């Protein structure tokens, strides 16, 4: 049985000693990251290996990229009996609401989400913050949702968002509704971790930053399908798992545009992990047929100043793959003409790379219109 190589993103650990990695390759081209010269977290008791991970320009880590962050539950305890009672009542009379179904579906596709991500995915037309707040609180009290966030020794002055994931009762309900086997890593069971001893947040940050792109594609009404780590198989039995795939629509009577999405997070051995990942993408891209290749691979970096190194690495280890870059902060600002970047290797310059049909208000066919034309011609039950 094949193993998903993308799952190794769930094995991030902090580095125990500071060292500079030099990637193997041609002697005339060493691909090494530029190290920061200043520490933006001065005044904190910083980990000794911080400079292994800092952005080259010395800025703070992106919202979803602190390598030292560890999970902390906001709800220390959620009654399992509440969850079981809710599940029994809902399945007994089949009384799931549309919003409950939308929430369950969203979280089994994306593992966890911020409140703002849930608002954009589940409540796109709900103007009242009180309605949304009451809905989330009600499902926390019922034992369906777990609320969590993270703690870190690094203080950048920003408040951490509350995140939401499904409890075991929520996972069971979603599994029955959607006839899905849901990975164990999608279940969030509240526990009281002493600060700094909870699970490392890096694998969760990968999901959260990809969620930002997903929610923006939903907001502009261009997203036809999104898959997290889908299994792509080849005729010879080999396979590949992109971080995520996004199919978007440009206009009527034009083929859907396919993107692969990858997130690069600083963590232990992240240089060699990224090199290996890029090599694997090059292999999968060249092995794919022309009709099944993505038009671009979107790489989400933790900051603008990380992109030149990633571009150099990509040019060396996946030279045939067309790529675009973006970052945590650019996605958090919403899809606009400044979201995507390219790096000119010759000029050593970052340049904007606007995609017109991925802007709000583009005149082409929308995802809503695409889904409305789907056939719904079901025979009558006439005996």
Secondary structure, 3 states (H helix, E strand, C coil): CCCCHHHHHHHCCCCCCCCCCCCCCCCCCCCCCCCCCCCCCCCCCCCCCHHHCCCCCCCCCCCCCCCCCEEEECCCCCCHHHHHHHHHHHHHHCCCCHHHHHHHHHHHHHCEEEHHHHHHHHCCCCCCHHHHHHHHHHHHHCCCEEEEEEECCCCCCCCCCCEEEECHHHHHHHHHHHCCCCCHHHECCCCCCCCCCCCECHHHHHHHHHHHHHHHHHHCCCEEEEEECCEEECCCCCEEECCEEEEECCCCCCCCEEEEEEECCCCCCHHHHHHHHHHHHHHHHHHCCCCCCCCEEEEEECCHHHHHHHHHHHHHHCCCCCEEEEEHHHHHCCCCCCCCEEEECCCCEEEECCCHHHCCCCCCCCHHHHHHCCCCCCCCCCC
